[in-house]
């Protein structure tokens, strides 16, 4: 299968080179699949796009999609549409550009795709999963219990409901609301909306434990607004489910 690895970037010039180098090494050891790396850069002023363009001379499976900065959710949606309709991908992998996701974990998600799963989530909250020890207590609390809150309110079977490390079979992903007028959040909360839709469509889902790492370089894409956005998305999805029932 052709698997597109989508990496949104903003001011990641210091880390994107080493990240792509690590990715290429890991992806080269995964048999049977053709991997494309799609970097979606939000016009980073630090020259991230230039670093990626230079890397294209060494690696032929890299593509750069330059877009205005409109939020993490829109960057991923743009990347997904490009991967599905331009790269003809069979599966798409959401992957951070700041080393918070470990390239070595990709093979575990791909193995479950090979086992017949449609939606594989890199999970911090199943046995074997970890969050950074460096996180403050309130950040740990919000992450863990925020995910539990989403699970309970939306009646989801998954434990990590805000993970940004997910592998989706295009058979299902192509039916997602991949348009900025249809997605409920342009920020981090897009993850909740797409997770809910994938499970509702009946995608065979599995969580794979990962060790979530502290970010390396770049600028954080997360803001306080993400908390309110998450509450909004959960509320809208819950209302829709009640109304339809």
N, C-alpha and C positions, 0 to 999 in steps of 0.2 A: 504494500500500500504506500501511497504518497502521504506523508505526514508533514504538515506545516507547523513549524514552531513560531508562534507569534510573540514578539517581544516589544512592548511599548517602551519608549524611552523619552526622557526629558532631562537634559544635563547629565548624561551618563558617559561623557567622553573619557573619563578616567578609568572606568570599569568595563565598558562595552567590548573593548578589544580582548581583554583577558577572558571575559565571559564567553565570547564567541569561540575563542581558542579552546576553552574547556568543553564547550558544547560540541565542537567538531570532533574532538577526541572521543567523547562519550558516544556520540551518534554513530561514529565510524565503527564502534564495537557492537552495534545492535544490528543483527542480520535481518534479511528479508524485506527491509523497508527503505524507501527513498525519502530522505529528509530534506526539507527546504526551511531555511531560516528567514523569516520575514520580520524585519525591524520596522516598527511604525514610530517614526520620530516626530515629535510635536514642535518642529522648528527650534530645536535646542540652540540657544545662543552660545553654548560652549564648544560647538563644533562636533557634536556627536555624529551627525550625518556624514561629515567628512571622514571620520574614522571608519565608519561602516563602508563608505564608498571605496576607501583604500583597501579594506579587507576583501572586497569583491574581486580584487586582482589575484588574490591567493585562493579564495574559495568560490567556486562557481555556483554554489547552492544558496547564496545570500541574495536577498532582494530588499531594497529600501523603499518604504512608502512614506513620503513626507507630507504632513498635514498640519493645519493650524492646531494650536493647543485648545482642545475642547473638553477635556476630562478623560480619565482613564477608561471609563466605560465606552465612550465614543471611539477611542483609539482601538480598543479591542474589537468593537463591532466593525470598524473599517477594515481591520486586519482579517477578521473572519470572512467578510464579504470578498475581499481580495483573494484569500486562500481558496475559498469555495469556487468562485466564478472565474478567476484569472489563473490560478495555479492548479485548478482541478484536483484539489486535495481530497483524500478519502477520510482523513481525520485531522483535527486541529488541536494543538497543544497551547494552552495559555501559560506563559512563563515570564517571570519578572526579569527586569534588566539590571538588577542591582545585587545579585548574588544572594537574595533571600531564599531562592529556590536552588537546591543543589542539583547540578547537571547529572550527577551519578544516580539520582532517583528516577530519572526519566525511563530507564530500562524496566523498572518495576511497573510503571504505568503501562508501558507498551506491552509488557508480558500479559497483562490482563486484557488488553485489547485483542491480543492473539488468542486468549482464552474465551473470547466471545462476548466480552462486556462492551457496552456502547458508550458508557460514561464513567470514566475513572477519575477519582478525586484524590489528590495528594492531601492526606488528612493529618492534622496535628492532634486530633482528639480521639483517635482509636489507639489501642495498645501498640506501643512502639513509636508513636508519633511524639514530637517534642516542639516546644516553643522556646525562644531565646531566654536564657537565664538572665540576660542583661535587661530585659524588659522590667519596667516598674510594676508594682503590684496592681495598680489600677488598670494598666494596659493589659496585663494578664487576665484580670477579672473581666474587663469589657470583652475581650476576645473570646474567652471560654464561655461565659454566661450569656453573652450576646448571641453566640451560636446556639446555645441551649434554648434561649428564648425564641429564636427563629424556628427551631425544630418543633417546639411545643405549639406555637401559635399556628404554624402552617401545616402541622401534622406530617412532618418529613421523616424519612427513615434514616437520614444522614446525620452525622455528629459534627462534622466541620462544614458549616453552612456559609462561611465567608472565605473559604479557600480560593486563592487565585491561581492554583496549580492544578489544571484539569485537562484531561484528554477526552475529546468528544468525537464520536463517529459522525461524519458529515450527513449520513442518512437521516439523522435526527437533527443535527445542528442547522441544516439548511432550512428547517421549519421554525426556527427561533425568530423572535421579533427583532431582527437585525437591522433596525432603522432607528435613527435618532428621534423620530416622532412616535415610535412605538415602545422603545425601551423606557422603563420607569425611572432610571437614574443614569446620569452621565458620569457619575463618580463611582466609587468602589461598590456601591450597593447594586450596580448592574449584576454582580455575581449572584445575588439572592434571586433576582428576577429570572435569570437564565437557568439557574439550578432548579427552581420551582417548575419552570416550563419543561425542562428536559425530563424530570421525574414524572410530570403529569402526562407527557407523551408516551411514557412506558419504556424509556431507555433503560436497559439493563445496567444497573449502577453498582459500583464497588468502590470502597474507600481503601486506599493504600497508605500505610503509615509513612510519614516523612519527618525529617528534622528541619523545621523552619529556622532559618539562620538570621542573625542580625544583619542589617543592610550594610553594604560595602560601597562607600562613595555615593555620588549622585545626590539628588534632592528628594525628600520624601513626597510621595503623591497623596498621602493620607492627610485629611484635615478634620477638625471638629465637626464640620458640616456633614461628614460621612455618617456620623451617629444619627443625625436627624434624617438624613436621606434613607438610611436603613430602616428606621421606624416608619417612614412614609411608605417605602416599598412593601414592607411586611403588612402594613395596614391596608393598602390598596389590594394586595393579593388576597388577604383574608376576606375583605369585603366582596371581592369578585367571586370567591368560592362560596360564600354564603348566599349571594344573590343568585348564582347559577343553580344552587341546590334548592 
